[in-house]
Amino acid sequence: MSESKHFQFSNAVLLVPLVAILSIWTVYWMEVRFGFNFNEFGIYPRKLSGLRGIVFGPFVHGSVEHLYNNTIPLAVLTSFLVYFYRNAAFKTLLLGVLISGALTWLIGRPSYHIGASGVIYVLASFIFFKGVFAKHFRLIALSLVVVFIYGSMIWYIFPVKDGISWEGHLSGFVTGLLLALTTRVRVPTVKKYDWEREDYNEENDPFLRQFDKDGNFIETQPEPEKDEPIKVTYHYKKKEEN
């Protein structure tokens, strides 16, 4: 990767999470500063007016606690997405918002569903399952990191607590799984050594030939260099006449 492309990529890893966080905090600041209430821009299931919440709902939050609880996971998971799946990051975010929002609109209770938690579940689910399906050691390690940090979120796809849109969480989780199954990403090829190949033959390995069948090192003397015969060339000088 050239320096210019590396610089652009590094900026994207920082810029995307920053834009996401500034967006949700700016919307909440406008509500507090000017006395607005944007809850009506959330998803209201099975009403045509509630469809606008698919786009606007993730930016609206009901309290500072609600906003804070979504800020750090959104920043961390969007960073993971852009860094490890940069070729599919924008597509995953866009489809994740639309599909999870549409599912919430279909299965949700008759109430306004707001907040970025649905998107967070999309990201967590996608990153986890994609790492498992890709079977690449780095992506699997990332999946384990997501489970370690956010594994407890799985309980909130069920109606275990009042006042939480478990339907939005469930929709995000299912959407992330579907996107992990259908989205194609570039997975780095795993380097194979000679001894990992199917046609590998130990007898042809110059390193292993230095050991006997019991694993003892065989000390070999270097072959003596053959002396090349000395070639003598005579040059005769013609005698000059006086």
N, C-alpha and C positions, 0 to 999 in steps of 0.2 A: 504494500500500500504506500503510495507516494505521500510526501509530507502534506500537500494541500488536501488530499482526500482524507488523510488521518485527522487533520485539523477540523475539517467539516464534520467528520463522524463524531469526534470528541465534543464538538459544539452541539450536535444533535442529541447526544446522550444527556447533556445538561439542559438543553433548551426545552425539550418535550416535557419532562417532569416539571420544569419551572413554569411553563405556560399553563399546564394543567392546574398546578397549585394556585397560581395567581388568579386564574379564572374563577375558581370556586370561592376564594377569599374575597375577590372584588365584588362578586354578586352579593355575598353576605354583608359586606361593608355598605353597599348601596342600600340594602334593606334597613340596616341599623341607622345609617346616616340620614336617609330621606324618609324613613317610616314606611317603606314599601313592605308588602307581603307577597312573595312570589310563589307561595305554595300552590296557587291555582295553575301554575305552569308545570306542575308535576304530572305524573301519569295517573289518569283516572280510568280504571279498567272499563272496557266495553262502552265507552262514550266517545263520540267522534271528537269532541273538544279535548278529550284526554289524550289523544294521539300526539299532540304537540309536546307532551311531557317526555316522549321518547327521546327528543333532541334536547329539550331544556331542563328536564328533571334532574339529570346528574349534576347540574350546576347549583341547584337549590338545596339549602340545608336548614334544618329547623332550629338549631342552637349552636353555640360555640363548641359544646362538647361533641355534638354530631359532626361538626366541621373538622375538629381536631382529630377525632377518631378515624376520619377518612383521609386526612392529609398525608400522614407518614406512609401508610400502605400504598397510596396512589403514587407517591413520589418514588418509593423503592421499586414497585412492580413495573412502572413505566420505564424506569431506568434499566431494569433487567430485560424488558421486552426490546427496547431499542438497541441495547448493547449486544445481546445474544441472537436476536431475530430481526436485525435491522432491515432485511429485505422484505419482511412480511409485517413490520410493526404498524405502519399506517393502515394497511388493510385489516389487520386484526382489531385495531382500535375502532375503526369505523364500523365494521360489521358487528363487532362486539356490542357497541352502543345500540345499534339499530335492532339487532336480533334479540338481545336480552330485554330491551325496552318493549318490543312487540310481544314477547312471551309474557312479560309482566302485565301488559295491557289485557292479555287473553285470560290469564289465570288469577289475577290479583283480586283482593277484596275491594268492595266499593269505597275507596278512600284515595287520597292523594299520596302517591308514592314518589318520594323525593330522595336526593342524595346520590353520591358517587359510589356507594357500596356495591351496586350491581355491576359497575365497570370493574371494580376491584376484584370481585369474584370471577369475572371473565378473565382477567389477567392471571390471577392465581391458578385458576383451573387450566388455562391454556399453557402456561409455563410448566406446570407440573406434568400434565399428560403428554405434551410435546416432547419433553425430555425423556420420558419413559418410552414413547413410541420411536424416537429417533435412535435410541440405543447407543448414543455417543457419551463417552465417560464424562465430558465436561457438562453436557446438558443434563445428564442424570444427576450429577453433583448439584447442579442448580435446582433441580426438582426437589432434592433432599433438603436444600437450604430453605426453599419455599415451605415445605412441610414442617420443618423445624420452627420457622418463625411464625407462620400463619396457619398451621395445621388445626388449631382450635376453631378456626372460622367455620369448619365443616358443620358444627352443631347448629349454626344459625341459618342453615337452609331448611330447618324444620321450625315449626311454630313453638319455640321454647320460651319466648319472651314477648310480652305485649309491647306494642308501639314500635316494633321493628318489622320492616317489610321483608319477611322471609321469602315471599314470592319473588321479590327482586333478586334476592341472594340465590335462590334456586334457579331462577332464569339465567343469571350470570354464570353459575356453575355449569349448567347444561350447555350454554352457548360456548363457553371456553372449551369444553370437551368436544363439541361438534367442530369447532374451528381447528382444534388440534388434530382431528381426524382428517380434515379436508384441506387444510392449508399446507402448501408445499414450501419447504424452507431448504436453504443450502446448509448441508451438514458437512463439516470438514472430514475428509477421508482419513481413516486411521492407518498410520504407517505400519506395514507388515515387514518383519525381519525375515531373513532367509530361512531361519529355523521354524518359522510359523507357516511356511508354504507347504502345500500338500506334496509337491514333488521334491521336497528336501531330502538329501541323501547325506548321512553323516560321514560316509567314507570320502566324499568329495570336499568336505569342509577343511580348509588348510589349518584352521585353528585346532580342531579336534584331532587332527592327525599328529599333533604334538604330544598326545597322551595315549597310554596303553589302555587295554581293556579294563584294568583296575583303577584307572584314573590317575596313574602316576605320570609325571612329566618325563618325556623322553628327550634327553639332551642330545642334540645332533650337532655334529661338527660341520662347519661350513666347508663346502667343497673347495679343494685347493685350486687356485687359479692356474690355468695352463699357460706356461711360458711360450710366448710366440717366438718362432725362430728369427734370429737376427739376420736381416737382409743387408748385405754390403754392396754398395754400388761404387764402381771405380770410374773415375773420369780421367782420361788421358789428354794431356796437353801437348799439342804439336810443338816440336822444337823449332824455334825461329832461326832462320839462316842469317848469318852476318853479311 
